[in-house]
Structures are given as structure tokens and as C-alpha cells.
Amino acid sequence: MIHDAFEDFAAALPPMSALMGLDLGTKTIGVAVSDRIGAVATPLETVKRKKFSADAARLLEIIKDRDISGILLGLPRNMDGTEGPRCQSTRAFARNLMQLTDLPISFWDERLSTVAAEKALLEADTTRKRRAEVIDHVAASYILQGALDRMRHLKNG
């Protein structure tokens, strides 16, 4: 089920469950996963996009292997907060994915996640080639970490 309200998504998750964060690009999908206590997001891999069925098959494989309980997609809003064609594409991907899994799905505002990931990789003195290889799943971990931090705040708030 797709939850537009983040609080509803958080409430739908079972306790002690791992989450998957996705940074959807036109050519790649950055994938990050969390630990079971919801403290840390870890970059996992970058899936080279082919067609939806192949992309979804790989994501479902990761979900099964890692016992994932919820999926969070970065929503690429414009800087003024409006939604453009990339947001529509992300929402369409979520609707298609919903047909293949019963897991709760939601969105997280991903503005500047790639900028933050790039900055972190530059600070780590990562080579240009290596940055290109890992930027998407590092961005996915920024998206997921933001959501994990928000969930912790909801629980403790």
C-alpha cells in the first residue's frame, strides 16, 4: 500500500524491521537498506535500469534476501516544493511496484540528497570514477537516513 503521509507509513511498519531506500534515476536506481533498529542507512548497490520488470525483480530479490519490511522512494520535488515530471515518474514506479508487493511504500523529499552525497564523497577524497559508480546508492542512503531520523523523532516526540 502506498502511504502519502509519512506518519501513516511509519505506523504501518512492524517493529524491528529493515527498510529499503531508493533513489530513482532515469538510468539507475540507487539502493540503500537500514538495520533492524532503524538507526543506520547503508548504501547497498546501484541497479542499472533496463525495463520495469527486470528492475523490480532485482529489488524484490533484495527485499527477500534482506527481509525488508517497507520501501521508501526519494521524491525529487522542485526546489520550490512543486512536483514535476520526475515526481510523476517516481509515483508511477511506486504504483507499479505496489502491484508486486504488499509492503508499505512511501516517499521522502530528496531535494539536495545527491548534492549531500557528492559533498561527502568529495570530502572522502573519492576519485571521479568511483564517485560516478557509487553516487546513486550513497544518495539513497541519505534519503533513507533522513526518514529513519524522522521516525525516531516520531517515536520519541
N, C-alpha and C positions, 0 to 999 in steps of 0.2 A: 504494500500500500504506500502511496506517495503522501507524505505529510508536508504541507506547505509551511505550517507553523513549526518552528524548530522545537518548541516545548512539547508539542504532541509527539514528535519523532522521539525525543529523549524519553518520554513517558512510555512509549511503545517498546522500548528495548528491555530485554531481560537483564537482571543484574549480572555483573561479572561477565560481560560479553565483549568480544573484539569487534571493532568496526573497520570498514574499508572506506578510504577517501579516494575520490577520483578527480583528476584534472583532465577534462576532456579537451583535446585539441583536434584540429582537422586531420592531422597525420598521425598523432599518437595519443595514448591515454596514460597519464601518469597515475601510478597506483601506490597507495600507502596503506598501512594497517596499524591498528593500535594494539596495545597489550590488553589483557582482560580487565584490568582495574581502571582502564580509561585514563591513564596518566600520560602515556607517551605515544606519539605517532612516529612510525618508522617508514622511510621511503623503501619501497619494495622493488618495483620494476616499472619499465615503460613498455607498454604494449603498442606495437606498430599496428595502426589501424588498417584493416582490409575491408571487410564488409561487416554489417552489424552482427550477423550470425556467428562469424569467426571471433569477433571482438568479445561478444557476450559469452561464448563458450570458454574463452580464456578466463574471463572474470568469474564465471561460475565455478571453474576449476579452482581458482584461488580461494573463493568463498568456502568451498567444500574442504580444501586442504587446511585452511586456517580457522575453520569453524567460526566464520564471520556471522554476526547477528544483525547488522544494519549497514546500509550503504549511504554515503554522503557524497553528493556531487558538487563540485565547485560551480557556482553560478556567476558567469562573467558579466556582471552588470556594468553599465557605462559609469564613468566617474560621477555623473550627476544622479546616479541611482536608478536610472531608467533601464528597461530591458530591451536589447536589440536582437538581431538575428541569431547571434551566438547563444543567447539565453533560450531562445525558442528551440534551437537545435539541441541544447542540453536537456530541456524539458521533454522533448520528443524522445531522446535517448532513454530518459528515465521511464517514460510511459512504455516504451518497447521492452525495457529490462523488467518492468513490473509484470509483464506477461509471462516471464520465465522464472520468477522467484516470488516467494511470499514474504521476503524480508522487508522490513520498513525501509523506505527510501526518503531522503530529504535533501535539501540544498543548503549550501553555505556560501555567503558572499565572498567571492575570491578576489575582489579588487586588490591589486598590488601583491598577490601571493607570488607571482613569478618574479616580480621586482625584488621581493624579500629573499627569495630563493637564490636569485642571481647574485645579490649582495653577499649572502652567506657563503656562496661558493667562491666568489672573488676574494673574500676575506680569508678563506681556507687555502688560497693560492692554487685553486684548481685550474688545470690547463683549459684552454678554449675548447679543445676536442672533448675532453672529459665533461666539461660543463654542458655541452650540447647533448651528451649521452644521458646525463642524469637530471637535467633541469626539470623535466616534467614530473618525475616521481618525487623530487625534492619539493616542488611546488604543491604536489598532492599532500605531502606531509604537513606543509604549512596550513593548508586548508583544513585537514583533519585535526591538527593540533589546536587550531582556533576553536573548532567545535568542541573538542574534549575539554578545553579550558572553560568554555561557556557551560557545558554540562556540569562540571564540578561546581561552578558558581550557582547553578540552579539547585543542585542538591544541598549546598551549604548556605544558600541565600535565604 
